[in-house]
Amino acid sequence: MSRRCAVTGKTILVGRNVSHANNKTKRRFLPNLQVASLLSDALGDSVQIRLSTRGLRTIEAAGGLDAWICAQAKSKLAPELLKLRTRIDRAKLRKAAAAA
């Protein structure tokens, strides 16, 4: 599993620690990734996604997982989110067919 946020695309950055004596050693800056269970209204189930805390705030600001994922272009979604969007679209079509 890669250290990459599925929503924002944040990944590992590389930099240097600089000591008081000005010694420079290489280090990695890791993104703050969390495994979050988000509720999908269309699926009626929770979905686990590995994302950064900033990505979680982005989804919440957009009005939830379904609203955010449908507002994004398919070309900009990570592969796991693209599969999730397909499942959400199919569930919405099933609900619309059942209501008609």
BADRENMI-739617 format. One record per atom (N, C-alpha, C): atom name; x, y, z. Coordinates in pm, 1 decimal. Atoms other than C-alpha are relative to their C-alpha. Last residue first. Example, Ala and Ser with C-alpha at 12.3 -4.5 7.8 and 13.67 -1.06 7.14 Angstrom:
BEGIN
ATOM;N;-82.0;-119.0;-6.0 $
ATOM;CA;1367.0;-106.0;714.0 $
ATOM;C;-77.0;109.0;73.0 $
ATOM;N;89.0;-119.0;0.0 $
ATOM;CA;1230.0;-450.0;780.0 $
ATOM;C;90.0;120.0;0.0 $
//
This chain:
BEGIN
ATOM;N;81.2;-28.4;119.3 $
ATOM;CA;-4007.6;501.7;-1171.6 $
ATOM;C;-101.6;-106.4;-29.0 $
ATOM;N;94.8;-105.6;-30.5 $
ATOM;CA;-3875.2;476.0;-814.7 $
ATOM;C;-93.5;27.1;-116.8 $
ATOM;N;96.6;53.5;-94.9 $
ATOM;CA;-3709.7;139.0;-878.1 $
ATOM;C;-107.2;103.0;33.6 $
ATOM;N;83.4;96.6;70.8 $
ATOM;CA;-3537.9;268.8;-1190.7 $
ATOM;C;-108.1;-56.8;92.1 $
ATOM;N;84.6;-76.6;90.9 $
ATOM;CA;-3408.0;575.8;-1004.1 $
ATOM;C;-94.7;-93.0;-77.0 $
ATOM;N;100.4;-69.7;-80.8 $
ATOM;CA;-3279.5;358.8;-718.7 $
ATOM;C;-95.2;79.2;-87.6 $
ATOM;N;93.6;100.6;-52.6 $
ATOM;CA;-3104.0;123.3;-962.1 $
ATOM;C;-111.6;65.7;81.0 $
ATOM;N;85.2;42.7;111.3 $
ATOM;CA;-2948.8;419.0;-1147.1 $
ATOM;C;-103.6;-102.9;45.8 $
ATOM;N;94.0;-108.7;27.9 $
ATOM;CA;-2822.2;566.4;-819.0 $
ATOM;C;-93.6;-37.0;-114.3 $
ATOM;N;99.5;-0.1;-106.8 $
ATOM;CA;-2669.5;231.3;-721.3 $
ATOM;C;-103.3;110.2;-22.4 $
ATOM;N;89.8;113.5;21.4 $
ATOM;CA;-2495.0;205.8;-1057.5 $
ATOM;C;-109.6;-4.2;105.6 $
ATOM;N;82.0;-30.2;117.2 $
ATOM;CA;-2348.6;556.4;-1021.5 $
ATOM;C;-100.7;-112.0;-26.4 $
ATOM;N;98.1;-102.0;-39.8 $
ATOM;CA;-2229.7;478.7;-666.7 $
ATOM;C;-92.3;33.0;-116.7 $
ATOM;N;99.3;64.1;-87.2 $
ATOM;CA;-2059.6;153.8;-776.1 $
ATOM;C;-109.9;98.3;40.2 $
ATOM;N;78.5;88.8;85.3 $
ATOM;CA;-1886.3;333.3;-1064.3 $
ATOM;C;-109.1;-69.0;80.7 $
ATOM;N;92.9;-85.6;74.3 $
ATOM;CA;-1776.4;608.6;-825.5 $
ATOM;C;-88.0;-83.4;-92.7 $
ATOM;N;105.2;-40.9;-91.5 $
ATOM;CA;-1626.2;346.0;-593.1 $
ATOM;C;-102.6;87.2;-71.3 $
ATOM;N;85.2;117.8;-19.3 $
ATOM;CA;-1427.6;192.7;-878.5 $
ATOM;C;-118.2;34.0;90.4 $
ATOM;N;69.9;17.8;126.8 $
ATOM;CA;-1295.9;539.5;-967.6 $
ATOM;C;-92.7;-121.0;7.2 $
ATOM;N;115.9;-88.6;-2.6 $
ATOM;CA;-1212.8;596.6;-601.4 $
ATOM;C;-79.5;-7.4;-129.6 $
ATOM;N;96.5;55.1;-95.5 $
ATOM;CA;-988.3;290.1;-596.9 $
ATOM;C;-124.6;86.9;10.7 $
ATOM;N;65.6;122.8;46.9 $
ATOM;CA;-819.0;400.5;-920.0 $
ATOM;C;-102.4;-58.0;97.5 $
ATOM;N;-90.3;113.1;-19.2 $
ATOM;CA;-753.0;756.8;-795.3 $
ATOM;C;-73.5;-127.7;-41.0 $
ATOM;N;19.9;88.7;-113.8 $
ATOM;CA;-986.1;1018.1;-940.6 $
ATOM;C;105.3;-109.3;4.5 $
ATOM;N;-75.4;-47.7;-115.7 $
ATOM;CA;-872.1;1302.2;-1166.7 $
ATOM;C;-11.2;-91.6;120.8 $
ATOM;N;-143.2;7.1;28.0 $
ATOM;CA;-972.8;1139.4;-1498.1 $
ATOM;C;84.3;41.4;120.2 $
ATOM;N;-45.1;138.8;-12.1 $
ATOM;CA;-1323.4;1072.0;-1366.1 $
ATOM;C;150.5;-12.4;-22.0 $
ATOM;N;-14.7;60.7;132.1 $
ATOM;CA;-1379.9;1443.0;-1313.4 $
ATOM;C;56.7;-140.4;16.7 $
ATOM;N;-134.0;9.9;56.3 $
ATOM;CA;-1483.9;1523.2;-956.9 $
ATOM;C;-3.8;-60.2;-139.9 $
ATOM;N;-41.1;-130.7;50.5 $
ATOM;CA;-1832.7;1644.0;-859.1 $
ATOM;C;136.5;-5.0;-67.6 $
ATOM;N;73.6;-26.4;124.1 $
ATOM;CA;-1964.1;1287.1;-828.1 $
ATOM;C;38.2;134.4;-60.8 $
ATOM;N;-48.8;91.6;103.3 $
ATOM;CA;-1693.0;1197.0;-574.4 $
ATOM;C;-70.9;23.1;-133.1 $
ATOM;N;-136.0;-32.6;43.9 $
ATOM;CA;-1756.7;1504.7;-361.6 $
ATOM;C;42.8;-86.0;-118.1 $
ATOM;N;-1.5;-131.5;65.0 $
ATOM;CA;-2134.5;1469.5;-342.2 $
ATOM;C;138.2;32.6;-53.9 $
ATOM;N;69.0;8.5;128.9 $
ATOM;CA;-2118.7;1096.8;-271.3 $
ATOM;C;5.1;131.8;-76.1 $
ATOM;N;-75.8;79.4;97.4 $
ATOM;CA;-1852.0;1131.0;-0.7 $
ATOM;C;-66.7;-1.4;-137.1 $
ATOM;N;-1.7;145.2;-15.3 $
ATOM;CA;-2013.7;1409.7;196.0 $
ATOM;C;69.6;-69.5;-115.3 $
ATOM;N;132.7;52.6;-29.6 $
ATOM;CA;-2120.2;1769.6;157.1 $
ATOM;C;-6.8;-150.5;8.5 $
ATOM;N;76.1;16.0;123.5 $
ATOM;CA;-1821.3;1922.5;-18.5 $
ATOM;C;-138.9;-56.7;24.6 $
ATOM;N;38.6;-132.7;46.7 $
ATOM;CA;-1678.3;2051.3;310.9 $
ATOM;C;-85.8;-8.0;-125.9 $
ATOM;N;103.9;-51.5;-88.5 $
ATOM;CA;-1678.8;1698.0;454.8 $
ATOM;C;-49.5;137.2;-46.8 $
ATOM;N;122.6;76.0;24.7 $
ATOM;CA;-1488.0;1562.7;155.2 $
ATOM;C;-114.4;53.5;85.3 $
ATOM;N;47.2;-35.0;134.2 $
ATOM;CA;-1225.0;1836.6;177.1 $
ATOM;C;-132.3;-68.8;-29.9 $
ATOM;N;64.1;-131.7;-11.4 $
ATOM;CA;-1188.4;1789.0;554.9 $
ATOM;C;-57.4;44.6;-134.5 $
ATOM;N;122.7;21.9;-75.3 $
ATOM;CA;-1117.0;1418.8;499.6 $
ATOM;C;-77.7;130.8;14.9 $
ATOM;N;95.8;60.8;91.7 $
ATOM;CA;-864.0;1506.0;231.2 $
ATOM;C;-133.1;-26.4;66.5 $
ATOM;N;44.1;-108.6;87.5 $
ATOM;CA;-686.3;1740.1;473.8 $
ATOM;C;-102.8;-52.0;-101.2 $
ATOM;N;98.5;-73.9;-77.8 $
ATOM;CA;-671.7;1456.4;726.3 $
ATOM;C;-52.9;118.4;-80.3 $
ATOM;N;-60.9;-93.4;-94.1 $
ATOM;CA;-500.2;1247.8;463.5 $
ATOM;C;-110.6;72.5;75.9 $
ATOM;N;-16.5;-136.7;46.2 $
ATOM;CA;-670.3;951.7;303.4 $
ATOM;C;63.5;85.9;107.1 $
ATOM;N;-122.5;-50.1;-62.8 $
ATOM;CA;-697.4;575.1;320.7 $
ATOM;C;26.4;138.7;-56.2 $
ATOM;N;-92.9;-66.1;92.3 $
ATOM;CA;-1058.4;491.9;235.7 $
ATOM;C;119.9;47.5;80.0 $
ATOM;N;-128.1;-35.9;-60.9 $
ATOM;CA;-1300.4;252.0;406.6 $
ATOM;C;93.9;55.1;-106.4 $
ATOM;N;-111.2;35.0;86.7 $
ATOM;CA;-1655.8;261.8;272.3 $
ATOM;C;127.9;43.3;68.4 $
ATOM;N;-121.8;-77.5;-21.8 $
ATOM;CA;-1968.5;263.6;485.2 $
ATOM;C;112.3;-55.4;-85.8 $
ATOM;N;-103.2;75.4;-70.7 $
ATOM;CA;-2295.6;133.6;347.6 $
ATOM;C;119.2;91.6;22.7 $
ATOM;N;58.2;37.7;-127.7 $
ATOM;CA;-2622.6;264.6;208.7 $
ATOM;C;95.6;-78.4;86.3 $
ATOM;N;-24.2;142.0;-23.9 $
ATOM;CA;-2471.0;258.2;-138.7 $
ATOM;C;-67.9;-48.2;127.7 $
ATOM;N;49.7;76.3;113.9 $
ATOM;CA;-2623.8;591.1;-243.2 $
ATOM;C;15.8;-150.3;22.9 $
ATOM;N;146.2;0.2;-1.3 $
ATOM;CA;-2580.4;751.2;99.1 $
ATOM;C;-56.4;-87.0;-111.6 $
ATOM;N;50.9;-33.1;132.1 $
ATOM;CA;-2213.6;653.0;124.1 $
ATOM;C;-151.4;-11.4;3.9 $
ATOM;N;130.8;52.1;35.5 $
ATOM;CA;-2083.3;665.1;479.0 $
ATOM;C;-40.7;49.3;-137.9 $
ATOM;N;92.8;-104.7;40.8 $
ATOM;CA;-1711.6;720.0;525.5 $
ATOM;C;-129.8;-63.8;-47.0 $
ATOM;N;122.7;61.7;49.4 $
ATOM;CA;-1486.2;486.1;720.2 $
ATOM;C;-99.4;111.3;-27.9 $
ATOM;N;127.6;-54.9;-44.1 $
ATOM;CA;-1145.6;650.3;752.9 $
ATOM;C;-114.1;-80.0;-61.4 $
ATOM;N;101.7;84.4;61.5 $
ATOM;CA;-797.2;499.7;737.6 $
ATOM;C;-133.7;45.3;57.6 $
ATOM;N;88.6;70.5;-92.3 $
ATOM;CA;-562.1;784.5;819.9 $
ATOM;C;-90.5;-90.6;-81.1 $
ATOM;N;102.3;87.2;56.3 $
ATOM;CA;-267.3;936.9;637.7 $
ATOM;C;-76.0;-72.9;109.4 $
ATOM;N;78.1;47.3;-113.5 $
ATOM;CA;-74.9;1234.3;776.8 $
ATOM;C;-117.0;-83.6;-51.4 $
ATOM;N;131.8;-61.9;-14.3 $
ATOM;CA;169.3;1269.0;487.8 $
ATOM;C;-75.4;-62.2;117.0 $
ATOM;N;111.3;88.5;30.9 $
ATOM;CA;528.8;1158.8;549.2 $
ATOM;C;-132.9;73.4;14.3 $
ATOM;N;117.3;-59.7;-60.5 $
ATOM;CA;820.2;1404.0;528.0 $
ATOM;C;-119.3;-84.6;-42.5 $
ATOM;N;125.1;6.4;74.9 $
ATOM;CA;1132.9;1202.8;455.2 $
ATOM;C;-111.1;66.4;81.1 $
ATOM;N;114.3;50.8;-74.3 $
ATOM;CA;1485.9;1276.7;571.0 $
ATOM;C;-122.9;-1.0;-88.6 $
ATOM;N;122.6;18.1;76.8 $
ATOM;CA;1835.0;1338.2;432.8 $
ATOM;C;-111.5;-55.2;88.4 $
ATOM;N;32.3;141.9;18.8 $
ATOM;CA;2103.1;1462.9;667.6 $
ATOM;C;-136.0;-9.9;-68.3 $
ATOM;N;123.2;25.5;73.5 $
ATOM;CA;2264.7;1806.3;659.2 $
ATOM;C;-18.5;-149.9;-19.9 $
ATOM;N;-7.6;130.0;65.6 $
ATOM;CA;2518.6;1909.6;920.4 $
ATOM;C;-134.9;-27.7;-66.0 $
ATOM;N;25.1;-7.5;143.9 $
ATOM;CA;2488.6;2283.0;986.2 $
ATOM;C;29.3;-131.2;-72.1 $
ATOM;N;-133.8;-4.2;59.7 $
ATOM;CA;2642.6;2258.3;1336.5 $
ATOM;C;-6.7;2.2;-152.9 $
ATOM;N;-59.2;-126.7;-42.6 $
ATOM;CA;2298.2;2348.0;1476.0 $
ATOM;C;139.3;17.6;-59.9 $
ATOM;N;-33.0;-11.4;-141.8 $
ATOM;CA;2159.3;2060.0;1273.9 $
ATOM;C;57.4;138.6;30.5 $
ATOM;N;-119.6;-83.2;-12.1 $
ATOM;CA;1987.4;2075.9;936.1 $
ATOM;C;25.6;21.9;148.5 $
ATOM;N;-12.9;-51.3;-135.3 $
ATOM;CA;1744.9;1794.7;859.8 $
ATOM;C;127.1;82.2;4.2 $
ATOM;N;-121.6;15.5;-78.8 $
ATOM;CA;1701.2;1764.8;485.0 $
ATOM;C;-22.5;50.4;141.2 $
ATOM;N;-66.9;-123.4;-39.1 $
ATOM;CA;1410.8;1712.8;249.6 $
ATOM;C;123.1;-30.1;81.7 $
ATOM;N;-136.1;22.9;-46.9 $
ATOM;CA;1208.6;1450.7;67.9 $
ATOM;C;63.9;133.9;30.5 $
ATOM;N;-93.2;-102.8;45.7 $
ATOM;CA;830.9;1460.8;27.2 $
ATOM;C;136.1;-28.3;60.3 $
ATOM;N;-122.4;-23.3;-76.8 $
ATOM;CA;606.1;1155.8;56.8 $
ATOM;C;82.9;110.8;-65.4 $
ATOM;N;-90.6;114.0;-5.9 $
ATOM;CA;263.5;1183.1;-107.0 $
ATOM;C;123.9;38.0;79.6 $
ATOM;N;-119.9;-28.0;-78.5 $
ATOM;CA;-40.2;1407.7;-111.6 $
ATOM;C;83.6;-126.7;11.8 $
ATOM;N;-120.0;40.6;72.3 $
ATOM;CA;-277.4;1308.5;-392.8 $
ATOM;C;128.3;29.6;74.8 $
ATOM;N;-81.1;-116.6;34.7 $
ATOM;CA;-563.6;1509.4;-242.4 $
ATOM;C;124.3;-35.0;-81.7 $
ATOM;N;79.8;-118.4;32.3 $
ATOM;CA;-832.4;1239.9;-234.7 $
ATOM;C;88.2;113.4;-50.2 $
ATOM;N;86.2;27.5;113.9 $
ATOM;CA;-660.1;899.2;-244.1 $
ATOM;C;-75.6;124.4;-45.6 $
ATOM;N;139.7;-31.3;-30.4 $
ATOM;CA;-378.1;1018.8;-17.9 $
ATOM;C;-83.9;-20.9;-126.2 $
ATOM;N;55.6;-102.9;85.9 $
ATOM;CA;-50.8;843.8;-96.8 $
ATOM;C;-146.8;19.5;34.8 $
ATOM;N;27.1;-110.6;-92.0 $
ATOM;CA;173.2;631.8;120.1 $
ATOM;C;-45.7;119.7;-82.0 $
ATOM;N;-84.4;-118.1;10.8 $
ATOM;CA;147.6;329.7;-105.2 $
ATOM;C;-39.8;105.7;101.1 $
ATOM;N;84.6;-117.1;0.0 $
ATOM;CA;0.0;0.0;0.0 $
ATOM;C;89.3;123.6;0.0 $
//
